[in-house]
Amino acid sequence: MAMTDPDGYERAITLVGMVVNELRQQCTDLESVLERRDELINALPGLADAKGLELGGLPPDAVVDAASALRCRELLARA
């Protein structure tokens, strides 16, 4: 994606970062990360809009899943 759609890649990285920051603030264990999935998928368009961002065709579930995977790896690294 970085090679074929650099703007889309940058947008994806920014959105994933936004969601992972939300997860860092709210989720201190794996279970809480997984519990927030549906809520964040539904909230992502509004969260992005509030920050002046657009999804630009990126599927909200893919963005949330990428952020959740990152947060889960962080939590597992601490264990």
C-alpha positions as CSV (number, residue, x, y, z in Angstrom):
1,M,0.0,0.0,0.0
2,A,2.9,2.4,0.8
3,M,4.1,2.0,-2.8
4,T,0.8,2.0,-4.7
5,D,-1.2,4.4,-2.5
6,P,1.0,6.6,-0.3
7,D,-1.8,8.9,0.7
8,G,-4.0,6.0,1.7
9,Y,-1.1,4.4,3.6
10,E,-0.5,7.7,5.5
11,R,-4.2,7.9,6.3
12,A,-4.3,4.3,7.5
13,I,-1.2,4.8,9.7
14,T,-2.7,8.0,11.2
15,L,-6.1,6.3,11.9
16,V,-4.5,3.2,13.4
17,G,-2.4,5.5,15.6
18,M,-5.5,7.4,16.7
19,V,-7.3,4.2,17.7
20,V,-4.3,2.7,19.4
21,N,-3.9,5.8,21.5
22,E,-7.5,5.4,22.6
23,L,-6.8,1.8,23.5
24,R,-3.7,2.7,25.5
25,Q,-5.8,5.1,27.5
26,Q,-8.7,2.8,28.1
27,C,-7.4,-0.8,27.9
28,T,-5.0,-2.3,30.4
29,D,-5.6,-6.0,29.5
30,L,-6.3,-8.1,26.4
31,E,-9.9,-8.7,27.4
32,S,-10.7,-5.0,27.5
33,V,-9.1,-4.5,24.1
34,L,-11.2,-7.2,22.6
35,E,-14.4,-5.9,24.3
36,R,-14.0,-2.5,22.7
37,R,-13.8,-3.8,19.1
38,D,-17.4,-3.3,18.0
39,E,-17.7,0.0,19.8
40,L,-14.6,1.4,18.1
41,I,-15.7,0.1,14.7
42,N,-18.9,2.0,15.1
43,A,-17.3,5.1,16.6
44,L,-14.4,5.4,14.2
45,P,-16.0,7.6,11.5
46,G,-17.0,10.1,14.2
47,L,-13.7,9.9,15.9
48,A,-11.9,10.5,12.6
49,D,-14.2,13.4,11.7
50,A,-13.6,15.0,15.1
51,K,-9.9,15.1,14.3
52,G,-10.4,16.4,10.8
53,L,-9.6,13.0,9.2
54,E,-11.5,10.9,6.7
55,L,-11.6,7.1,6.3
56,G,-11.2,7.5,2.6
57,G,-12.5,4.1,1.8
58,L,-10.6,2.3,4.6
59,P,-12.7,-0.3,6.3
60,P,-13.2,0.7,9.9
61,D,-12.9,-3.0,11.1
62,A,-9.4,-3.2,9.4
63,V,-8.3,0.0,11.1
64,V,-9.6,-1.1,14.6
65,D,-8.2,-4.6,14.2
66,A,-4.7,-3.3,13.3
67,A,-4.8,-1.0,16.3
68,S,-6.0,-3.8,18.5
69,A,-3.3,-6.1,17.4
70,L,-0.7,-3.5,18.2
71,R,-2.1,-2.8,21.6
72,C,-2.3,-6.6,22.3
73,R,1.4,-7.0,21.4
74,E,2.3,-4.1,23.7
75,L,0.4,-5.7,26.6
76,L,1.9,-9.2,25.9
77,A,5.4,-7.7,25.9
78,R,4.8,-6.3,29.4
79,A,3.7,-9.7,30.7
